[in-house]
């Protein structure tokens, strides 16, 4: 997963896996911790092998508060969190996140990549790239 996140963009810097923060004399482990250079913030990622559960949000809030109090530097922005779950019910996520003020997101992950044509059509939604397949093909041939 670490390598996948690093492939999403050159601005992610890996900080640690099972990154430990200590609160009240106890250790708590964040699955993956990155720093995003452009956003200038820590990015905590929790990986869940099952479906999304509302209690995951309070755990992430706890981690983000720990990072902001103990690890974040004064010139950095508040930490953000990403919960990656095997599945999620959008209504449950909406209810769970309706009162949280923390900058976090819940997303599903897939164990296999979608078809290349689907990826080519979706990619422009996330970055400024040409949307037609021909443009990608021409770029690949250069």
N, CA, C and O atoms as CSV, one atom per row, in Angstrom:
chain,resi,resn,atom,element,x,y,z
A,1,UNK,N,N,0.839,-1.187,0.000
A,1,UNK,CA,C,0.000,0.000,0.000
A,1,UNK,C,C,0.887,1.255,0.000
A,1,UNK,O,O,0.571,2.243,-0.663
A,2,UNK,N,N,1.983,1.210,0.738
A,2,UNK,CA,C,2.892,2.358,0.784
A,2,UNK,C,C,3.354,2.728,-0.619
A,2,UNK,O,O,3.338,3.901,-0.991
A,3,UNK,N,N,3.761,1.739,-1.392
A,3,UNK,CA,C,4.233,2.001,-2.752
A,3,UNK,C,C,3.134,2.577,-3.626
A,3,UNK,O,O,3.397,3.452,-4.451
A,4,UNK,N,N,1.888,2.095,-3.456
A,4,UNK,CA,C,0.761,2.621,-4.218
A,4,UNK,C,C,0.558,4.108,-3.918
A,4,UNK,O,O,0.371,4.907,-4.836
A,5,UNK,N,N,0.594,4.478,-2.643
A,5,UNK,CA,C,0.412,5.883,-2.261
A,5,UNK,C,C,1.532,6.740,-2.850
A,5,UNK,O,O,1.282,7.840,-3.342
A,6,UNK,N,N,2.745,6.241,-2.799
A,6,UNK,CA,C,3.868,7.001,-3.360
A,6,UNK,C,C,3.728,7.174,-4.864
A,6,UNK,O,O,4.216,8.157,-5.421
A,7,UNK,N,N,3.066,6.227,-5.531
A,7,UNK,CA,C,2.840,6.333,-6.973
A,7,UNK,C,C,1.784,7.381,-7.306
A,7,UNK,O,O,1.719,7.842,-8.446
A,8,UNK,N,N,0.954,7.767,-6.337
A,8,UNK,CA,C,-0.120,8.740,-6.600
A,8,UNK,C,C,0.434,10.128,-6.884
A,8,UNK,O,O,-0.259,10.962,-7.466
A,9,UNK,N,N,1.642,10.379,-6.491
A,9,UNK,CA,C,2.214,11.685,-6.771
A,9,UNK,C,C,3.548,11.855,-6.081
A,9,UNK,O,O,3.811,11.269,-5.031
A,10,UNK,N,N,4.375,12.663,-6.689
A,10,UNK,CA,C,5.725,12.859,-6.160
A,10,UNK,C,C,5.735,13.691,-4.883
A,10,UNK,O,O,6.769,13.806,-4.225
A,11,UNK,N,N,4.590,14.273,-4.528
A,11,UNK,CA,C,4.559,15.134,-3.352
A,11,UNK,C,C,4.308,14.390,-2.051
A,11,UNK,O,O,4.362,14.995,-0.980
A,12,UNK,N,N,4.032,13.079,-2.118
A,12,UNK,CA,C,3.897,12.281,-0.903
A,12,UNK,C,C,5.274,11.804,-0.458
A,12,UNK,O,O,6.046,11.276,-1.257
A,13,UNK,N,N,5.570,11.991,0.812
A,13,UNK,CA,C,6.800,11.492,1.392
A,13,UNK,C,C,6.437,10.511,2.498
A,13,UNK,O,O,5.656,10.837,3.392
A,14,UNK,N,N,6.999,9.319,2.439
A,14,UNK,CA,C,6.714,8.288,3.439
A,14,UNK,C,C,7.392,8.645,4.757
A,14,UNK,O,O,8.587,8.935,4.793
A,15,UNK,N,N,6.620,8.621,5.835
A,15,UNK,CA,C,7.158,8.908,7.167
A,15,UNK,C,C,7.331,7.620,7.958
A,15,UNK,O,O,8.382,7.394,8.558
A,16,UNK,N,N,6.293,6.763,7.964
A,16,UNK,CA,C,6.424,5.532,8.728
A,16,UNK,C,C,5.251,4.599,8.584
A,16,UNK,O,O,4.152,4.995,8.197
A,17,UNK,N,N,5.513,3.337,8.910
A,17,UNK,CA,C,4.497,2.289,8.930
A,17,UNK,C,C,4.329,1.867,10.378
A,17,UNK,O,O,5.313,1.736,11.107
A,18,UNK,N,N,3.078,1.650,10.806
A,18,UNK,CA,C,2.805,1.366,12.217
A,18,UNK,C,C,3.454,2.457,13.081
A,18,UNK,O,O,4.107,2.181,14.087
A,19,UNK,N,N,3.247,3.695,12.647
A,19,UNK,CA,C,3.855,4.868,13.287
A,19,UNK,C,C,3.273,5.049,14.692
A,19,UNK,O,O,2.057,5.128,14.863
A,20,UNK,N,N,4.138,5.113,15.676
A,20,UNK,CA,C,3.705,5.160,17.073
A,20,UNK,C,C,3.559,6.592,17.571
A,20,UNK,O,O,4.461,7.417,17.426
A,21,UNK,N,N,2.388,6.868,18.166
A,21,UNK,CA,C,2.227,8.075,18.966
A,21,UNK,C,C,1.891,7.596,20.376
A,21,UNK,O,O,1.200,6.594,20.560
A,22,UNK,N,N,2.385,8.320,21.348
A,22,UNK,CA,C,2.153,7.909,22.728
A,22,UNK,C,C,1.264,8.939,23.419
A,22,UNK,O,O,1.549,10.137,23.410
A,23,UNK,N,N,0.185,8.447,24.015
A,23,UNK,CA,C,-0.765,9.299,24.727
A,23,UNK,C,C,-1.082,8.615,26.053
A,23,UNK,O,O,-1.435,7.436,26.086
A,24,UNK,N,N,-0.954,9.358,27.130
A,24,UNK,CA,C,-1.283,8.806,28.442
A,24,UNK,C,C,-0.446,7.595,28.811
A,24,UNK,O,O,-0.918,6.702,29.514
A,25,UNK,N,N,0.775,7.560,28.347
A,25,UNK,CA,C,1.666,6.449,28.657
A,25,UNK,C,C,1.404,5.190,27.840
A,25,UNK,O,O,2.024,4.158,28.096
A,26,UNK,N,N,0.508,5.248,26.869
A,26,UNK,CA,C,0.207,4.084,26.020
A,26,UNK,C,C,0.579,4.375,24.572
A,26,UNK,O,O,0.477,5.508,24.102
A,27,UNK,N,N,1.012,3.331,23.880
A,27,UNK,CA,C,1.364,3.453,22.468
A,27,UNK,C,C,0.155,3.188,21.585
A,27,UNK,O,O,-0.629,2.272,21.836
A,28,UNK,N,N,0.018,4.011,20.541
A,28,UNK,CA,C,-1.023,3.833,19.532
A,28,UNK,C,C,-0.325,3.861,18.180
A,28,UNK,O,O,0.569,4.675,17.947
A,29,UNK,N,N,-0.746,2.959,17.285
A,29,UNK,CA,C,-0.067,2.812,16.002
A,29,UNK,C,C,-0.963,3.230,14.830
A,29,UNK,O,O,-2.089,2.758,14.676
A,30,UNK,N,N,-0.420,4.126,14.022
A,30,UNK,CA,C,-1.084,4.566,12.792
A,30,UNK,C,C,-0.545,3.680,11.670
A,30,UNK,O,O,0.668,3.546,11.513
A,31,UNK,N,N,-1.443,3.075,10.891
A,31,UNK,CA,C,-1.010,2.122,9.868
A,31,UNK,C,C,0.062,2.699,8.957
A,31,UNK,O,O,1.142,2.125,8.826
A,32,UNK,N,N,-0.228,3.825,8.333
A,32,UNK,CA,C,0.738,4.475,7.435
A,32,UNK,C,C,0.710,5.977,7.677
A,32,UNK,O,O,-0.358,6.563,7.858
A,33,UNK,N,N,1.873,6.593,7.680
A,33,UNK,CA,C,1.955,8.044,7.841
A,33,UNK,C,C,2.810,8.620,6.726
A,33,UNK,O,O,3.926,8.168,6.471
A,34,UNK,N,N,2.255,9.628,6.071
A,34,UNK,CA,C,2.940,10.337,4.995
A,34,UNK,C,C,2.958,11.824,5.308
A,34,UNK,O,O,2.227,12.303,6.175
A,35,UNK,N,N,3.800,12.538,4.590
A,35,UNK,CA,C,3.754,13.996,4.597
A,35,UNK,C,C,3.529,14.417,3.159
A,35,UNK,O,O,4.196,13.920,2.251
A,36,UNK,N,N,2.582,15.339,2.944
A,36,UNK,CA,C,2.318,15.843,1.596
A,36,UNK,C,C,2.967,17.216,1.485
A,36,UNK,O,O,2.605,18.144,2.208
A,37,UNK,N,N,3.920,17.335,0.582
A,37,UNK,CA,C,4.731,18.551,0.480
A,37,UNK,C,C,3.929,19.765,0.043
A,37,UNK,O,O,4.152,20.860,0.561
A,38,UNK,N,N,3.005,19.604,-0.893
A,38,UNK,CA,C,2.224,20.747,-1.378
A,38,UNK,C,C,1.193,21.185,-0.332
A,38,UNK,O,O,1.045,22.376,-0.059
A,39,UNK,N,N,0.488,20.216,0.247
A,39,UNK,CA,C,-0.503,20.536,1.277
A,39,UNK,C,C,0.157,20.942,2.593
A,39,UNK,O,O,-0.476,21.568,3.443
A,40,UNK,N,N,1.423,20.587,2.756
A,40,UNK,CA,C,2.204,20.877,3.969
A,40,UNK,C,C,1.509,20.319,5.214
A,40,UNK,O,O,1.301,21.022,6.203
A,41,UNK,N,N,1.158,19.035,5.131
A,41,UNK,CA,C,0.515,18.398,6.287
A,41,UNK,C,C,0.830,16.913,6.327
A,41,UNK,O,O,1.192,16.300,5.322
A,42,UNK,N,N,0.681,16.356,7.522
A,42,UNK,CA,C,0.793,14.918,7.714
A,42,UNK,C,C,-0.494,14.263,7.218
A,42,UNK,O,O,-1.579,14.822,7.370
A,43,UNK,N,N,-0.368,13.077,6.623
A,43,UNK,CA,C,-1.515,12.329,6.128
A,43,UNK,C,C,-1.484,10.946,6.778
A,43,UNK,O,O,-0.620,10.121,6.479
A,44,UNK,N,N,-2.438,10.713,7.668
A,44,UNK,CA,C,-2.550,9.424,8.351
A,44,UNK,C,C,-3.501,8.530,7.570
A,44,UNK,O,O,-4.597,8.953,7.204
A,45,UNK,N,N,-3.083,7.296,7.314
A,45,UNK,CA,C,-3.907,6.360,6.571
A,45,UNK,C,C,-4.122,5.116,7.422
A,45,UNK,O,O,-3.171,4.501,7.905
A,46,UNK,N,N,-5.387,4.759,7.595
A,46,UNK,CA,C,-5.760,3.538,8.302
A,46,UNK,C,C,-6.358,2.567,7.298
A,46,UNK,O,O,-7.225,2.941,6.508
A,47,UNK,N,N,-5.902,1.333,7.325
A,47,UNK,CA,C,-6.363,0.296,6.406
A,47,UNK,C,C,-7.258,-0.671,7.165
A,47,UNK,O,O,-6.864,-1.210,8.200
A,48,UNK,N,N,-8.459,-0.890,6.651
A,48,UNK,CA,C,-9.422,-1.788,7.289
A,48,UNK,C,C,-9.794,-2.887,6.314
A,48,UNK,O,O,-10.180,-2.610,5.178
A,49,UNK,N,N,-9.680,-4.144,6.754
A,49,UNK,CA,C,-9.955,-5.276,5.861
A,49,UNK,C,C,-11.447,-5.568,5.738
A,49,UNK,O,O,-11.849,-6.346,4.873
A,50,UNK,N,N,-12.261,-4.970,6.575
A,50,UNK,CA,C,-13.709,-5.182,6.523
A,50,UNK,C,C,-14.434,-3.928,6.092
A,50,UNK,O,O,-13.843,-3.004,5.533
A,51,UNK,N,N,-15.735,-3.915,6.366
A,51,UNK,CA,C,-16.555,-2.761,6.010
A,51,UNK,C,C,-16.309,-1.595,6.977
A,51,UNK,O,O,-15.819,-1.787,8.090
A,52,UNK,N,N,-16.657,-0.397,6.532
A,52,UNK,CA,C,-16.525,0.794,7.357
A,52,UNK,C,C,-17.430,0.689,8.582
A,52,UNK,O,O,-18.595,0.306,8.476
A,53,UNK,N,N,-16.882,1.032,9.736
A,53,UNK,CA,C,-17.646,1.125,10.975
A,53,UNK,C,C,-17.509,2.533,11.528
A,53,UNK,O,O,-16.412,3.091,11.485
A,54,UNK,N,N,-18.581,3.135,12.047
A,54,UNK,CA,C,-18.522,4.514,12.542
A,54,UNK,C,C,-17.438,4.766,13.585
A,54,UNK,O,O,-16.889,5.866,13.652
A,55,UNK,N,N,-17.130,3.772,14.387
A,55,UNK,CA,C,-16.114,3.985,15.427
A,55,UNK,C,C,-14.710,4.236,14.864
A,55,UNK,O,O,-13.835,4.733,15.572
A,56,UNK,N,N,-14.502,3.892,13.598
A,56,UNK,CA,C,-13.208,4.180,12.979
A,56,UNK,C,C,-12.932,5.681,12.947
A,56,UNK,O,O,-11.776,6.102,13.004
A,57,UNK,N,N,-13.991,6.491,12.855
A,57,UNK,CA,C,-13.808,7.943,12.797
A,57,UNK,C,C,-13.246,8.499,14.098
A,57,UNK,O,O,-12.372,9.365,14.074
A,58,UNK,N,N,-13.738,8.011,15.227
A,58,UNK,CA,C,-13.229,8.534,16.501
A,58,UNK,C,C,-11.773,8.136,16.702
A,58,UNK,O,O,-10.987,8.898,17.265
A,59,UNK,N,N,-11.420,6.952,16.245
A,59,UNK,CA,C,-10.028,6.524,16.337
A,59,UNK,C,C,-9.143,7.432,15.474
A,59,UNK,O,O,-8.062,7.842,15.897
A,60,UNK,N,N,-9.618,7.742,14.251
A,60,UNK,CA,C,-8.846,8.618,13.377
A,60,UNK,C,C,-8.755,10.027,13.965
A,60,UNK,O,O,-7.694,10.650,13.905
A,61,UNK,N,N,-9.848,10.538,14.530
A,61,UNK,CA,C,-9.812,11.848,15.199
A,61,UNK,C,C,-8.733,11.861,16.279
A,61,UNK,O,O,-7.972,12.821,16.402
A,62,UNK,N,N,-8.680,10.790,17.051
A,62,UNK,CA,C,-7.687,10.645,18.111
A,62,UNK,C,C,-6.273,10.694,17.538
A,62,UNK,O,O,-5.409,11.391,18.070
A,63,UNK,N,N,-6.037,9.956,16.454
A,63,UNK,CA,C,-4.722,9.958,15.809
A,63,UNK,C,C,-4.355,11.344,15.285
A,63,UNK,O,O,-3.227,11.802,15.462
A,64,UNK,N,N,-5.313,12.007,14.639
A,64,UNK,CA,C,-5.033,13.331,14.085
A,64,UNK,C,C,-4.706,14.336,15.191
A,64,UNK,O,O,-3.813,15.169,15.036
A,65,UNK,N,N,-5.426,14.252,16.294
A,65,UNK,CA,C,-5.134,15.144,17.422
A,65,UNK,C,C,-3.741,14.858,17.980
A,65,UNK,O,O,-2.991,15.785,18.286
A,66,UNK,N,N,-3.396,13.584,18.111
A,66,UNK,CA,C,-2.059,13.218,18.585
A,66,UNK,C,C,-0.973,13.722,17.657
A,66,UNK,O,O,0.041,14.248,18.115
A,67,UNK,N,N,-1.174,13.568,16.359
A,67,UNK,CA,C,-0.185,14.062,15.394
A,67,UNK,C,C,-0.047,15.575,15.484
A,67,UNK,O,O,1.065,16.103,15.482
A,68,UNK,N,N,-1.182,16.275,15.562
A,68,UNK,CA,C,-1.131,17.746,15.603
A,68,UNK,C,C,-0.479,18.262,16.882
A,68,UNK,O,O,0.228,19.269,16.848
A,69,UNK,N,N,-0.701,17.602,17.988
A,69,UNK,CA,C,-0.113,18.057,19.259
A,69,UNK,C,C,1.347,17.658,19.414
A,69,UNK,O,O,2.132,18.396,20.009
A,70,UNK,N,N,1.716,16.502,18.886
A,70,UNK,CA,C,3.048,15.977,19.165
A,70,UNK,C,C,4.029,16.037,17.998
A,70,UNK,O,O,5.225,16.230,18.216
A,71,UNK,N,N,3.554,15.876,16.776
A,71,UNK,CA,C,4.451,15.691,15.635
A,71,UNK,C,C,4.466,16.894,14.680
A,71,UNK,O,O,5.525,17.287,14.192
A,72,UNK,N,N,3.306,17.465,14.421
A,72,UNK,CA,C,3.179,18.581,13.471
A,72,UNK,C,C,4.055,19.750,13.893
A,72,UNK,O,O,4.124,20.100,15.071
A,73,UNK,N,N,4.717,20.342,12.922
A,73,UNK,CA,C,5.527,21.535,13.176
A,73,UNK,C,C,4.640,22.776,13.059
A,73,UNK,O,O,3.592,22.740,12.415
A,74,UNK,N,N,5.060,23.846,13.672
A,74,UNK,CA,C,4.228,25.056,13.752
A,74,UNK,C,C,3.912,25.661,12.384
A,74,UNK,O,O,2.884,26.323,12.236
A,75,UNK,N,N,4.760,25.452,11.391
A,75,UNK,CA,C,4.515,26.020,10.058
A,75,UNK,C,C,3.737,25.079,9.137
A,75,UNK,O,O,3.543,25.386,7.961
A,76,UNK,N,N,3.290,23.934,9.664
A,76,UNK,CA,C,2.539,22.974,8.867
A,76,UNK,C,C,1.040,23.102,9.118
A,76,UNK,O,O,0.612,23.606,10.157
A,77,UNK,N,N,0.262,22.647,8.166
A,77,UNK,CA,C,-1.190,22.640,8.280
A,77,UNK,C,C,-1.644,21.455,9.136
A,77,UNK,O,O,-0.881,20.511,9.342
A,78,UNK,N,N,-2.885,21.500,9.636
A,78,UNK,CA,C,-3.398,20.374,10.431
A,78,UNK,C,C,-3.366,19.061,9.643
A,78,UNK,O,O,-3.540,19.043,8.424
A,79,UNK,N,N,-3.143,17.985,10.357
A,79,UNK,CA,C,-3.079,16.653,9.759
A,79,UNK,C,C,-4.428,16.254,9.175
A,79,UNK,O,O,-5.479,16.700,9.635
A,80,UNK,N,N,-4.376,15.401,8.146
A,80,UNK,CA,C,-5.597,14.873,7.544
A,80,UNK,C,C,-5.554,13.354,7.603
A,80,UNK,O,O,-4.484,12.751,7.686
A,81,UNK,N,N,-6.747,12.741,7.556
A,81,UNK,CA,C,-6.826,11.296,7.658
A,81,UNK,C,C,-7.569,10.675,6.498
A,81,UNK,O,O,-8.461,11.285,5.909
A,82,UNK,N,N,-7.189,9.458,6.181
A,82,UNK,CA,C,-7.844,8.690,5.133
A,82,UNK,C,C,-8.083,7.278,5.660
A,82,UNK,O,O,-7.150,6.568,6.033
A,83,UNK,N,N,-9.357,6.889,5.680
A,83,UNK,CA,C,-9.732,5.527,6.058
A,83,UNK,C,C,-9.994,4.736,4.787
A,83,UNK,O,O,-10.902,5.074,4.027
A,84,UNK,N,N,-9.220,3.697,4.545
A,84,UNK,CA,C,-9.424,2.835,3.386
A,84,UNK,C,C,-10.032,1.533,3.872
A,84,UNK,O,O,-9.403,0.780,4.615
A,85,UNK,N,N,-11.263,1.272,3.447
A,85,UNK,CA,C,-12.014,0.100,3.893
A,85,UNK,C,C,-12.328,-0.806,2.704
A,85,UNK,O,O,-12.399,-0.355,1.561
A,86,UNK,N,N,-12.512,-2.090,3.000
A,86,UNK,CA,C,-12.861,-3.043,1.938
A,86,UNK,C,C,-14.217,-2.716,1.334
A,86,UNK,O,O,-14.442,-2.961,0.149
A,87,UNK,N,N,-15.128,-2.162,2.139
A,87,UNK,CA,C,-16.430,-1.745,1.630
A,87,UNK,C,C,-16.985,-0.663,2.550
A,87,UNK,O,O,-16.535,-0.487,3.683
A,88,UNK,N,N,-17.970,0.049,2.030
A,88,UNK,CA,C,-18.606,1.093,2.834
A,88,UNK,C,C,-20.036,1.278,2.358
A,88,UNK,O,O,-20.351,1.079,1.184
A,89,UNK,N,N,-20.881,1.659,3.280
A,89,UNK,CA,C,-22.253,2.020,2.968
A,89,UNK,C,C,-22.287,3.550,3.015
A,89,UNK,O,O,-22.033,4.140,4.065
A,90,UNK,N,N,-22.594,4.189,1.899
A,90,UNK,CA,C,-22.531,5.648,1.829
A,90,UNK,C,C,-23.406,6.330,2.876
A,90,UNK,O,O,-23.028,7.371,3.413
A,91,UNK,N,N,-24.559,5.760,3.170
A,91,UNK,CA,C,-25.444,6.366,4.168
A,91,UNK,C,C,-24.820,6.291,5.560
A,91,UNK,O,O,-24.911,7.249,6.327
A,92,UNK,N,N,-24.196,5.181,5.891
A,92,UNK,CA,C,-23.530,5.043,7.192
A,92,UNK,C,C,-22.375,6.034,7.298
A,92,UNK,O,O,-22.194,6.667,8.338
A,93,UNK,N,N,-21.598,6.173,6.233
A,93,UNK,CA,C,-20.491,7.129,6.225
A,93,UNK,C,C,-21.019,8.547,6.396
A,93,UNK,O,O,-20.465,9.325,7.173
A,94,UNK,N,N,-22.079,8.888,5.682
A,94,UNK,CA,C,-22.660,10.233,5.781
A,94,UNK,C,C,-23.101,10.534,7.212
A,94,UNK,O,O,-22.796,11.603,7.741
A,95,UNK,N,N,-23.808,9.614,7.832
A,95,UNK,CA,C,-24.245,9.815,9.215
A,95,UNK,C,C,-23.043,9.954,10.146
A,95,UNK,O,O,-23.005,10.845,10.994
A,96,UNK,N,N,-22.075,9.076,9.984
A,96,UNK,CA,C,-20.912,9.069,10.868
A,96,UNK,C,C,-20.096,10.354,10.753
A,96,UNK,O,O,-19.545,10.835,11.743
A,97,UNK,N,N,-20.020,10.906,9.549
A,97,UNK,CA,C,-19.181,12.090,9.335
A,97,UNK,C,C,-19.941,13.400,9.456
A,97,UNK,O,O,-19.328,14.463,9.353
A,98,UNK,N,N,-21.236,13.367,9.668
A,98,UNK,CA,C,-22.039,14.589,9.635
A,98,UNK,C,C,-21.645,15.605,10.704
A,98,UNK,O,O,-21.841,16.802,10.494
A,99,UNK,N,N,-21.106,15.184,11.819
A,99,UNK,CA,C,-20.756,16.120,12.892
A,99,UNK,C,C,-19.257,16.286,13.109
A,99,UNK,O,O,-18.834,17.096,13.934
A,100,UNK,N,N,-18.471,15.539,12.387
A,100,UNK,CA,C,-17.031,15.653,12.595
A,100,UNK,C,C,-16.492,16.891,11.887
A,100,UNK,O,O,-16.936,17.241,10.794
A,101,UNK,N,N,-15.542,17.538,12.518
A,101,UNK,CA,C,-14.899,18.706,11.937
A,101,UNK,C,C,-13.510,18.366,11.406
A,101,UNK,O,O,-12.868,19.193,10.760
A,102,UNK,N,N,-13.056,17.161,11.678
A,102,UNK,CA,C,-11.719,16.752,11.258
A,102,UNK,C,C,-11.661,16.558,9.746
A,102,UNK,O,O,-12.616,16.083,9.132
A,103,UNK,N,N,-10.522,16.932,9.153
A,103,UNK,CA,C,-10.360,16.726,7.711
A,103,UNK,C,C,-10.002,15.269,7.434
A,103,UNK,O,O,-8.838,14.877,7.518
A,104,UNK,N,N,-11.017,14.476,7.105
A,104,UNK,CA,C,-10.754,13.079,6.783
A,104,UNK,C,C,-11.716,12.604,5.714
A,104,UNK,O,O,-12.717,13.251,5.406
A,105,UNK,N,N,-11.378,11.451,5.160
A,105,UNK,CA,C,-12.147,10.895,4.063
A,105,UNK,C,C,-12.226,9.386,4.236
A,105,UNK,O,O,-11.308,8.767,4.775
A,106,UNK,N,N,-13.316,8.801,3.783
A,106,UNK,CA,C,-13.494,7.349,3.804
A,106,UNK,C,C,-13.598,6.883,2.358
A,106,UNK,O,O,-14.364,7.438,1.570
A,107,UNK,N,N,-12.825,5.866,2.020
A,107,UNK,CA,C,-12.849,5.345,0.652
A,107,UNK,C,C,-12.756,3.830,0.672
A,107,UNK,O,O,-12.208,3.232,1.598
A,108,UNK,N,N,-13.310,3.221,-0.380
A,108,UNK,CA,C,-13.190,1.778,-0.560
A,108,UNK,C,C,-11.934,1.496,-1.362
A,108,UNK,O,O,-11.519,2.301,-2.196
A,109,UNK,N,N,-11.344,0.362,-1.103
A,109,UNK,CA,C,-10.248,-0.080,-1.956
A,109,UNK,C,C,-10.677,-1.337,-2.685
A,109,UNK,O,O,-11.597,-2.036,-2.260
A,110,UNK,N,N,-10.003,-1.614,-3.781
A,110,UNK,CA,C,-10.296,-2.816,-4.558
A,110,UNK,C,C,-9.052,-3.686,-4.575
A,110,UNK,O,O,-7.929,-3.184,-4.533
A,111,UNK,N,N,-9.259,-4.982,-4.636
A,111,UNK,CA,C,-8.139,-5.912,-4.659
A,111,UNK,C,C,-7.570,-6.118,-6.066
A,111,UNK,O,O,-6.543,-6.774,-6.238
A,112,UNK,N,N,-8.250,-5.550,-7.071
A,112,UNK,CA,C,-7.756,-5.628,-8.438
A,112,UNK,C,C,-8.013,-4.293,-9.115
A,112,UNK,O,O,-8.918,-3.552,-8.730
A,113,UNK,N,N,-7.211,-3.995,-10.123
A,113,UNK,CA,C,-7.368,-2.739,-10.842
A,113,UNK,C,C,-8.524,-2.840,-11.833
A,113,UNK,O,O,-8.756,-3.896,-12.422
A,114,UNK,N,N,-9.248,-1.731,-12.013
A,114,UNK,CA,C,-10.294,-1.713,-13.049
A,114,UNK,C,C,-9.655,-1.807,-14.437
A,114,UNK,O,O,-8.440,-1.669,-14.581
A,115,UNK,N,N,-10.470,-2.039,-15.432
A,115,UNK,CA,C,-10.034,-2.087,-16.815
A,115,UNK,C,C,-9.311,-0.793,-17.192
A,115,UNK,O,O,-9.674,0.281,-16.712
A,116,UNK,N,N,-8.294,-0.889,-18.046
A,116,UNK,CA,C,-7.510,0.285,-18.442
A,116,UNK,C,C,-8.361,1.391,-19.048
A,116,UNK,O,O,-8.113,2.569,-18.791
A,117,UNK,N,N,-9.369,1.028,-19.856
A,117,UNK,CA,C,-10.229,2.040,-20.471
A,117,UNK,C,C,-11.006,2.817,-19.414
A,117,UNK,O,O,-11.192,4.027,-19.543
A,118,UNK,N,N,-11.457,2.130,-18.372
A,118,UNK,CA,C,-12.165,2.802,-17.275
A,118,UNK,C,C,-11.216,3.767,-16.567
A,118,UNK,O,O,-11.598,4.892,-16.247
A,119,UNK,N,N,-9.989,3.332,-16.324
A,119,UNK,CA,C,-8.999,4.202,-15.676
A,119,UNK,C,C,-8.697,5.434,-16.518
A,119,UNK,O,O,-8.585,6.541,-15.992
A,120,UNK,N,N,-8.564,5.236,-17.834
A,120,UNK,CA,C,-8.275,6.368,-18.723
A,120,UNK,C,C,-9.399,7.407,-18.708
A,120,UNK,O,O,-9.141,8.608,-18.780
A,121,UNK,N,N,-10.628,6.942,-18.616
A,121,UNK,CA,C,-11.765,7.860,-18.598
A,121,UNK,C,C,-11.897,8.583,-17.257
A,121,UNK,O,O,-12.331,9.734,-17.213
A,122,UNK,N,N,-11.525,7.912,-16.161
A,122,UNK,CA,C,-11.677,8.485,-14.820
A,122,UNK,C,C,-10.513,9.388,-14.429
A,122,UNK,O,O,-10.701,10.339,-13.671
A,123,UNK,N,N,-9.328,9.109,-14.928
A,123,UNK,CA,C,-8.128,9.825,-14.526
A,123,UNK,C,C,-8.243,11.340,-14.666
A,123,UNK,O,O,-7.801,12.053,-13.765
A,124,UNK,N,N,-8.820,11.874,-15.762
A,124,UNK,CA,C,-8.923,13.332,-15.892
A,124,UNK,C,C,-9.740,13.996,-14.778
A,124,UNK,O,O,-9.607,15.197,-14.546
A,125,UNK,N,N,-10.578,13.227,-14.096
A,125,UNK,CA,C,-11.336,13.801,-12.983
A,125,UNK,C,C,-10.427,14.164,-11.814
A,125,UNK,O,O,-10.769,15.015,-10.994
A,126,UNK,N,N,-9.275,13.518,-11.742
A,126,UNK,CA,C,-8.376,13.717,-10.609
A,126,UNK,C,C,-7.178,14.600,-10.935
A,126,UNK,O,O,-6.623,15.238,-10.040
A,127,UNK,N,N,-6.775,14.645,-12.190
A,127,UNK,CA,C,-5.635,15.464,-12.607
A,127,UNK,C,C,-5.961,16.132,-13.925
A,127,UNK,O,O,-6.893,15.718,-14.615
A,128,UNK,N,N,-5.222,17.143,-14.281
A,128,UNK,CA,C,-5.452,17.847,-15.549
A,128,UNK,C,C,-4.724,17.128,-16.678
A,128,UNK,O,O,-3.593,17.472,-17.020
A,129,UNK,N,N,-5.382,16.135,-17.249
A,129,UNK,CA,C,-4.836,15.395,-18.376
A,129,UNK,C,C,-5.878,15.345,-19.483
A,129,UNK,O,O,-7.069,15.514,-19.221
A,130,UNK,N,N,-5.442,15.114,-20.720
A,130,UNK,CA,C,-6.423,14.975,-21.804
A,130,UNK,C,C,-7.349,13.808,-21.520
A,130,UNK,O,O,-6.940,12.813,-20.921
A,131,UNK,N,N,-8.612,13.933,-21.956
A,131,UNK,CA,C,-9.602,12.909,-21.612
A,131,UNK,C,C,-9.752,11.822,-22.664
A,131,UNK,O,O,-10.340,10.783,-22.368
A,132,UNK,N,N,-9.254,12.008,-23.865
A,132,UNK,CA,C,-9.479,10.993,-24.883
A,132,UNK,C,C,-8.373,9.939,-24.876
A,132,UNK,O,O,-7.224,10.224,-24.541
A,133,UNK,N,N,-8.739,8.745,-25.244
A,133,UNK,CA,C,-7.801,7.624,-25.295
A,133,UNK,C,C,-6.688,7.903,-26.296
A,133,UNK,O,O,-5.536,7.538,-26.060
A,134,UNK,N,N,-7.023,8.553,-27.420
A,134,UNK,CA,C,-6.023,8.827,-28.437
A,134,UNK,C,C,-4.904,9.699,-27.879
A,134,UNK,O,O,-3.737,9.492,-28.210
A,135,UNK,N,N,-5.246,10.668,-27.036
A,135,UNK,CA,C,-4.234,11.554,-26.466
A,135,UNK,C,C,-3.243,10.757,-25.622
A,135,UNK,O,O,-2.044,11.036,-25.656
A,136,UNK,N,N,-3.721,9.770,-24.867
A,136,UNK,CA,C,-2.838,8.958,-24.062
A,136,UNK,C,C,-1.945,8.098,-24.946
A,136,UNK,O,O,-0.750,7.947,-24.692
A,137,UNK,N,N,-2.547,7.541,-25.986
A,137,UNK,CA,C,-1.797,6.686,-26.887
A,137,UNK,C,C,-0.691,7.486,-27.559
A,137,UNK,O,O,0.439,7.010,-27.671
A,138,UNK,N,N,-1.008,8.701,-28.009
A,138,UNK,CA,C,0.010,9.542,-28.647
A,138,UNK,C,C,1.117,9.900,-27.669
A,138,UNK,O,O,2.288,9.924,-28.046
A,139,UNK,N,N,0.765,10.177,-26.421
A,139,UNK,CA,C,1.769,10.509,-25.418
A,139,UNK,C,C,2.673,9.296,-25.151
A,139,UNK,O,O,3.881,9.453,-24.971
A,140,UNK,N,N,2.102,8.108,-25.126
A,140,UNK,CA,C,2.879,6.906,-24.862
A,140,UNK,C,C,3.891,6.635,-25.974
A,140,UNK,O,O,4.945,6.051,-25.723
A,141,UNK,N,N,3.576,7.058,-27.204
A,141,UNK,CA,C,4.438,6.783,-28.333
A,141,UNK,C,C,5.592,7.763,-28.436
A,141,UNK,O,O,6.544,7.518,-29.176
A,142,UNK,N,N,5.525,8.860,-27.711
A,142,UNK,CA,C,6.600,9.879,-27.791
A,142,UNK,C,C,7.844,9.425,-27.091
A,142,UNK,O,O,8.837,10.152,-27.062
